[in-house]
Amino acid sequence: MTSIHPYLTFNGDCEAAFTLYKGIFGGDFQTLSRFGEMPPDPEYPVSEEDRDLIMHVSLPIGDHSVLMGSDTSENFGHKAVAGSNFSISINVEKRDKADEIFKKLSDKGYVIMPMADTFWESYFGMCKDRFGIQWMVSAEHSKSK
């Protein structure tokens, strides 16, 4: 089954925002990971000041929706700008479907992160479509085989 979820990006206050959202909508975080928990990567070093920032958080809202988010930092090369600090995350069951969707979305747009296997056990990529909308496309490893 294909699902779509909003993905919000913050400049260091993701945890505070999601604590508020949790208080409003109820429930528990499905995931809460910090940048300091990532495996070291010399291409993308994480500074001491950014180690406690949120790499990914997900909060189920209702039966079929998940609000997701993360922090960014100027140390990562960009800053979130209010009003354009969101992406649409689309999750599919199969890799080939993820590749098909990604190719069509990025056509005449551009690839931010090519589709690839990730350490968080997902086949994942990011792109911006020709209209400036940012997309995150993923297929879970276990469902992709």
HELIX and SHEET records of a PDB file:
HELIX    1   1 CYS A   14  PHE A   25  1                                  12    
HELIX    2   2 PHE A   35  GLU A   37  5                                   3    
HELIX    3   3 GLU A   48  ASP A   50  5                                   3    
HELIX    4   4 GLU A   74  PHE A   76  5                                   3    
HELIX    5   5 ARG A   95  SER A  106  1                                  12    
HELIX    6   6 HIS A  141  SER A  144  1                                   4    
SHEET    1   A 8 THR A  31  ARG A  34  0                                        
SHEET    2   A 8 ILE A  54  ILE A  61 -1                                        
SHEET    3   A 8 SER A  65  ASP A  71 -1                                        
SHEET    4   A 8 SER A   3  PHE A  10  1                                        
SHEET    5   A 8 PHE A  86  VAL A  92 -1                                        
SHEET    6   A 8 GLN A 134  GLU A 140  1                                        
SHEET    7   A 8 SER A 122  LYS A 128 -1                                        
SHEET    8   A 8 TYR A 110  ASP A 117 -1                                        
END                                                                             
